[in-house]
Amino acid sequence: MEKKGDMGIGTLIIFIAMILVAAIAAGVLIQTAGTLQNKALQTGDRSKVQVSTSITVTQIFAENGSSGGLTDFFITLKLAPGSDPIKFTDALVSFSLKDKSVNLAYKNAGCISDSGTGYRSNQATGEGNYTVQYLINGSNHMDSYLTIGDVARICLESPRQVTEDESIKINILPKTGSQANLDFSSPNVISQRRMFLFP
């Protein structure tokens, strides 16, 4: 009788140990599943922002054409429907010519009026910077951001004077969302102070 009782206690101990091991394993699996779910949700949210957030460029013009070349460039833009706000301090503007290019960072200085003829960029930005002028403020407008409903104008200075019939590339690269890539050429004849380049 005592021998059977000893065997029963051993079996019970083994059974309890198996239950404890199974419980620990289940806890680890639940914790891992929760971590993976959180990472999947974060990745999904980031992917959604990358896909849905984009910039629409509606117009580009340049000034100082009366001097035979263009130096001050102005890009009018807005967000595509469904986009999340874009912070200008996290957005880089790249301006490229055939022999020279420059990367421009945001500077909160605004565009300076040039005696009513337009908006000059160089006085406000300094080298290596671009500024922003808000033409329309959306219902959720925030300074230094581009939000749904905003129409903004980026003001920048080209790395050198742009002459007639030159290829120009401008890329606007936000931290999140798709970048805006613009390829166009300067006019064959630059005869006016303000020249419209895009669309």
C-alpha positions, 0 to 999 in steps of 0.5 A, a space after each residue: 500500500 505504501 509503495 502505491 502511495 509513493 508512486 501516486 505522490 511522484 506522479 502528482 508532482 510530475 503532473 503539477 510540474 507539467 502544469 507549471 511549465 505549460 502555464 509559463 510557456 502560455 504566458 510567454 506565448 501571450 506576451 510575445 503575441 501581444 508584442 508582435 501585435 503592437 509592432 504590427 499596429 505601429 508598422 501598419 500606422 507608419 505604412 498608412 502615413 507613408 502611403 496616404 500622406 503626399 504633397 501636391 504642387 500646384 504652381 512654380 514661378 521664378 523672379 529676377 528674370 529682368 536681369 537675364 536669369 532666374 534666382 528666386 523660386 516660389 513653389 505653391 503647394 498643398 496636401 493631398 486629401 487624407 494626408 497627415 500634417 507635415 512639419 516643415 522643420 522635418 522636410 528637406 527641399 533639394 534643388 538641382 541643376 546640371 552642374 550644381 545642387 543644394 539641399 535647403 532646410 526650413 527657416 521660420 522667417 517668411 518671404 519678404 515683399 519686394 516692393 509689390 513685385 513679388 516675394 524675394 527669398 534670399 533676404 529671408 532665407 540665407 544660404 541653405 534655407 527656404 521659407 514658407 508663406 501661407 496663402 490660405 490657412 486651413 481649419 486646423 492650421 498650425 505654424 510651421 506645418 502644412 495641414 489639410 486646407 492650407 495652401 503654402 508657398 515655399 520661397 527659395 534661392 537657386 544655387 546659381 542664376 538659372 538661364 534660358 532652357 535649363 533643366 531643373 529638378 526640385 524634390 520636396 522630401 518630408 520625414 513621413 509620406 511620399 516625396 514630391 519630384 518635379 522635373 521641368 525646364 526654364 523658358 527658352 526666352 526669359 524676358 519678364 521679371 516673373 516667369 511661370 515654370 510649372 505646370 
